[in-house]
Amino acid sequence: MTGKVPSISIITATYNAAEHLPSLIESIRQQTDKDFEWIVIDGASQDGTVKIIEDARDVITDYISETDCGIYDALNKGIKRCKTDYYLVVGADDRLNADAIENYQRVLSRKETDLVSAYVKVGNKTIKPKKGMSWIYGAWSFVTSHAVGTLIKKDLHEQYGLYDVNYPICADADFILKAIRNRASLQVVPFIAGEYALGGLSNVNIAWSIFDFFLVQSKFYPKTIQLMLLYYRLAKTYAKY
């Protein structure tokens, strides 16, 4: 956005996101630090999303619109297209605070690291890493959220691969755990990067999300314990209905 090669890419996967995308675009336009590129990977939307993207080429550096195999397939396409050392995933219904990129840049200027995790807002709550007990919380013991809250060094994908599309909801948790358990460096920083929306796939398909999380956790921690946690989470979820 500044004429020089930016150091951070924002990657957004969209599909029929015309209702939410304008608010995200406005939050990107309001960034106090313009040293970023924004890549949008659209899944062949039919609701006017592409027109909205076209009208926002002042902030959207690159986009494609074609069918894909889900959100992580789209994100993998975005990673391959980005020209920067770091990227930040932001969902179409998420919002960045105006100083988000500036704050991430400030962290990188002080010390190079593999992962940077900032706080995020979910409704009226401020979300921080849960700290400890990763056998229960998985990746969220280390970072706040994949979208909005975690800046990722692109080179990590050369070491640990792209997002595994076999985990349609929790491929982010799988990748982050894989990187951290292989000693990727992490900084948790106390600024709020923006608002993470609860309308994503993992919140709409709760039972599916719980099972996908179980599959990821079982790769890294004893399966017997993860089975017990799976039954507990399912029982707790369905007790509400």
VONUKOL-241611 format. One record per residue (C-alpha): residue number from 1; z, x, y. Coordinates in Angstrom, 3 decimals, padded with zeros to 6 digits. Layout:
<atoms>
ATOM  resi        c3        c1        c2
ATOM   NUM         Z         X         Y
...
</atoms>
This chain:
<atoms>
ATOM  resi        c3        c1        c2
ATOM     1   000.000   000.000   000.000
ATOM     2   000.293   003.028   002.309
ATOM     3  -002.894   005.016   001.634
ATOM     4  -001.119   007.599  -000.537
ATOM     5  -000.544   007.233  -004.262
ATOM     6   002.530   004.994  -004.559
ATOM     7   005.479   005.962  -006.728
ATOM     8   006.424   002.481  -008.008
ATOM     9   004.318  -000.256  -009.571
ATOM    10   005.392  -003.868  -009.670
ATOM    11   003.981  -005.585  -012.767
ATOM    12   003.870  -009.366  -013.045
ATOM    13   002.574  -011.408  -015.973
ATOM    14   001.464  -014.917  -015.040
ATOM    15   000.271  -018.027  -016.824
ATOM    16  -000.121  -021.311  -014.957
ATOM    17   002.336  -020.047  -012.346
ATOM    18   000.894  -021.748  -009.250
ATOM    19   004.173  -023.551  -008.538
ATOM    20   006.275  -020.382  -008.315
ATOM    21   003.909  -017.556  -007.384
ATOM    22   003.697  -018.191  -003.600
ATOM    23   007.437  -017.574  -003.174
ATOM    24   007.201  -014.318  -005.119
ATOM    25   004.212  -013.222  -003.027
ATOM    26   006.185  -013.838   000.146
ATOM    27   009.114  -011.778  -001.157
ATOM    28   006.710  -008.914  -001.941
ATOM    29   005.155  -009.134   001.532
ATOM    30   008.621  -008.825   003.066
ATOM    31   009.402  -005.479   001.400
ATOM    32   010.710  -002.984   003.947
ATOM    33   009.182  -000.096   001.962
ATOM    34   005.454  -000.553   001.364
ATOM    35   005.128   002.448  -000.986
ATOM    36   004.229   000.460  -004.105
ATOM    37   001.318  -001.102  -005.939
ATOM    38   001.409  -004.593  -007.419
ATOM    39  -000.451  -005.367  -010.625
ATOM    40  -000.781  -008.952  -011.828
ATOM    41  -001.870  -009.705  -015.384
ATOM    42  -002.835  -013.348  -015.680
ATOM    43  -003.307  -015.091  -019.017
ATOM    44  -006.378  -017.155  -018.024
ATOM    45  -004.449  -019.726  -015.994
ATOM    46  -006.022  -023.117  -015.330
ATOM    47  -003.753  -024.421  -012.560
ATOM    48  -004.945  -022.542  -009.485
ATOM    49  -002.949  -019.376  -010.126
ATOM    50  -006.055  -017.184  -009.900
ATOM    51  -006.961  -018.626  -006.482
ATOM    52  -003.449  -017.849  -005.237
ATOM    53  -003.800  -014.282  -006.566
ATOM    54  -007.175  -013.867  -004.857
ATOM    55  -005.707  -015.057  -001.559
ATOM    56  -002.917  -012.458  -001.811
ATOM    57  -005.026  -009.331  -002.213
ATOM    58  -003.300  -007.884   000.851
ATOM    59  -000.324  -007.171  -001.432
ATOM    60  -001.818  -007.445  -004.926
ATOM    61  -003.460  -004.115  -005.665
ATOM    62  -005.029  -004.962  -009.010
ATOM    63  -005.293  -007.997  -011.264
ATOM    64  -007.085  -009.327  -014.302
ATOM    65  -007.248  -012.835  -015.714
ATOM    66  -007.959  -013.110  -019.431
ATOM    67  -006.363  -014.542  -022.544
ATOM    68  -003.549  -012.518  -024.033
ATOM    69  -001.076  -012.616  -026.916
ATOM    70   002.038  -013.335  -024.879
ATOM    71   004.062  -011.803  -022.089
ATOM    72   004.553  -008.378  -023.692
ATOM    73   000.859  -008.026  -024.429
ATOM    74   000.287  -008.753  -020.733
ATOM    75   002.931  -006.230  -019.651
ATOM    76   001.403  -003.586  -021.908
ATOM    77  -001.930  -004.158  -020.167
ATOM    78  -000.187  -003.729  -016.820
ATOM    79   001.484  -000.482  -017.876
ATOM    80  -001.888   000.925  -018.910
ATOM    81  -003.337   000.045  -015.491
ATOM    82  -000.533   001.353  -013.291
ATOM    83  -001.034   004.676  -011.528
ATOM    84   002.611   005.426  -010.770
ATOM    85   005.492   007.253  -012.391
ATOM    86   007.751   004.197  -012.425
ATOM    87   007.286   000.458  -012.777
ATOM    88   009.327  -002.681  -012.189
ATOM    89   008.680  -005.931  -014.032
ATOM    90   009.016  -009.024  -011.849
ATOM    91   008.399  -012.496  -013.254
ATOM    92   006.313  -015.065  -011.409
ATOM    93   009.415  -017.175  -010.756
ATOM    94   011.629  -014.219  -009.787
ATOM    95   012.236  -012.957  -006.247
ATOM    96   012.809  -009.481  -004.854
ATOM    97   015.203  -008.884  -002.003
ATOM    98   013.398  -007.411   000.998
ATOM    99   015.012  -003.983   000.514
ATOM   100   014.544  -003.799  -003.274
ATOM   101   011.737  -001.229  -003.329
ATOM   102   013.407   000.749  -000.547
ATOM   103   016.644   000.931  -002.541
ATOM   104   014.892   001.933  -005.753
ATOM   105   012.987   004.629  -003.862
ATOM   106   016.237   005.923  -002.392
ATOM   107   017.726   006.315  -005.876
ATOM   108   014.658   008.231  -007.087
ATOM   109   014.734   010.521  -004.053
ATOM   110   018.251   011.646  -004.953
ATOM   111   017.826   012.215  -008.666
ATOM   112   014.979   011.674  -011.121
ATOM   113   016.036   009.470  -014.020
ATOM   114   014.400   007.506  -016.833
ATOM   115   015.933   004.107  -016.131
ATOM   116   017.512   002.660  -013.006
ATOM   117   019.466  -000.569  -013.332
ATOM   118   020.411  -002.588  -010.253
ATOM   119   022.385  -005.799  -010.022
ATOM   120   020.563  -009.149  -010.000
ATOM   121   021.434  -012.652  -008.896
ATOM   122   021.200  -015.505  -011.377
ATOM   123   021.959  -018.673  -009.460
ATOM   124   025.235  -017.986  -007.648
ATOM   125   026.302  -015.216  -010.031
ATOM   126   025.796  -011.479  -009.608
ATOM   127   024.885  -009.914  -012.961
ATOM   128   026.026  -006.390  -013.842
ATOM   129   025.692  -004.481  -017.141
ATOM   130   028.300  -005.696  -019.623
ATOM   131   029.386  -002.117  -020.460
ATOM   132   030.282  -001.211  -024.017
ATOM   133   029.996  -003.205  -027.248
ATOM   134   026.246  -002.763  -027.486
ATOM   135   026.489  -004.040  -031.070
ATOM   136   027.177  -007.420  -029.437
ATOM   137   025.212  -007.275  -026.198
ATOM   138   022.435  -004.851  -027.127
ATOM   139   020.392  -003.545  -024.197
ATOM   140   022.384  -005.692  -021.765
ATOM   141   025.380  -003.396  -022.290
ATOM   142   023.401  -000.813  -020.326
ATOM   143   021.136  -002.707  -017.921
ATOM   144   021.396  -006.029  -016.110
ATOM   145   018.021  -007.534  -016.902
ATOM   146   014.551  -006.306  -017.784
ATOM   147   012.794  -008.117  -014.933
ATOM   148   013.879  -007.373  -011.343
ATOM   149   016.895  -005.292  -012.400
ATOM   150   015.438  -002.307  -014.289
ATOM   151   013.102   000.358  -012.943
ATOM   152   011.436   002.167  -015.854
ATOM   153   009.807   005.573  -016.034
ATOM   154   006.324   005.065  -017.442
ATOM   155   006.462   008.273  -019.497
ATOM   156   009.055   006.631  -021.758
ATOM   157   006.218   004.616  -023.281
ATOM   158   004.446   007.808  -024.291
ATOM   159   007.550   008.762  -026.254
ATOM   160   008.589   005.399  -027.679
ATOM   161   005.455   003.276  -027.572
ATOM   162   004.581   000.148  -025.637
ATOM   163   006.439  -003.153  -025.969
ATOM   164   006.362  -004.334  -029.571
ATOM   165   004.581  -007.696  -029.510
ATOM   166   006.156  -008.527  -032.879
ATOM   167   009.225  -009.474  -030.817
ATOM   168   007.790  -012.235  -028.611
ATOM   169   010.992  -012.734  -026.596
ATOM   170   013.116  -009.595  -027.012
ATOM   171   010.606  -006.737  -026.989
ATOM   172   012.221  -005.593  -023.740
ATOM   173   015.648  -005.306  -025.400
ATOM   174   014.039  -003.424  -028.296
ATOM   175   012.347  -000.900  -026.019
ATOM   176   015.370  -000.315  -023.782
ATOM   177   017.696   000.204  -026.750
ATOM   178   015.205   002.554  -028.367
ATOM   179   014.995   004.644  -025.206
ATOM   180   018.734   004.761  -024.554
ATOM   181   019.635   005.581  -028.157
ATOM   182   017.213   008.495  -027.875
ATOM   183   019.147   009.749  -024.836
ATOM   184   016.979   008.419  -022.022
ATOM   185   018.864   008.940  -018.763
ATOM   186   020.204   005.878  -016.967
ATOM   187   021.614   005.237  -013.503
ATOM   188   023.366   001.959  -012.692
ATOM   189   023.325   001.386  -008.950
ATOM   190   025.360  -001.203  -006.993
ATOM   191   022.694  -002.978  -004.987
ATOM   192   021.232  -006.421  -005.664
ATOM   193   017.500  -006.092  -006.324
ATOM   194   016.708  -009.780  -006.254
ATOM   195   016.944  -013.061  -008.109
ATOM   196   016.179  -013.357  -011.795
ATOM   197   015.037  -016.869  -012.722
ATOM   198   016.382  -018.721  -015.757
ATOM   199   013.090  -020.438  -016.479
ATOM   200   011.713  -017.649  -018.669
ATOM   201   010.784  -017.858  -022.317
ATOM   202   014.153  -016.559  -023.548
ATOM   203   016.012  -019.340  -021.736
ATOM   204   013.652  -022.183  -022.611
ATOM   205   013.417  -021.345  -026.325
ATOM   206   017.109  -020.650  -026.941
ATOM   207   017.172  -020.734  -030.767
ATOM   208   014.017  -018.620  -030.951
ATOM   209   015.533  -016.181  -028.480
ATOM   210   018.751  -015.899  -030.512
ATOM   211   016.811  -015.155  -033.691
ATOM   212   014.514  -012.631  -032.005
ATOM   213   017.573  -010.875  -030.551
ATOM   214   019.075  -010.780  -034.059
ATOM   215   015.946  -009.076  -035.399
ATOM   216   016.098  -006.426  -032.673
ATOM   217   019.830  -005.838  -033.058
ATOM   218   019.463  -005.494  -036.830
ATOM   219   017.214  -002.473  -036.272
ATOM   220   020.009  -000.571  -034.551
ATOM   221   023.295  -001.964  -035.883
ATOM   222   024.692  -003.079  -039.298
ATOM   223   022.857  -006.196  -040.458
ATOM   224   025.936  -007.897  -041.905
ATOM   225   027.642  -007.937  -038.523
ATOM   226   024.447  -009.093  -036.833
ATOM   227   024.125  -011.984  -039.317
ATOM   228   027.654  -013.104  -038.461
ATOM   229   026.812  -012.954  -034.764
ATOM   230   023.583  -014.886  -035.392
ATOM   231   025.451  -017.742  -037.102
ATOM   232   028.091  -017.746  -034.373
ATOM   233   025.522  -017.899  -031.570
ATOM   234   023.532  -020.677  -033.242
ATOM   235   026.679  -022.708  -033.939
ATOM   236   027.900  -022.263  -030.372
ATOM   237   024.511  -023.262  -028.984
ATOM   238   024.103  -026.415  -031.060
ATOM   239   027.725  -027.484  -030.579
ATOM   240   026.707  -028.286  -027.004
ATOM   241   024.279  -030.992  -028.151
</atoms>
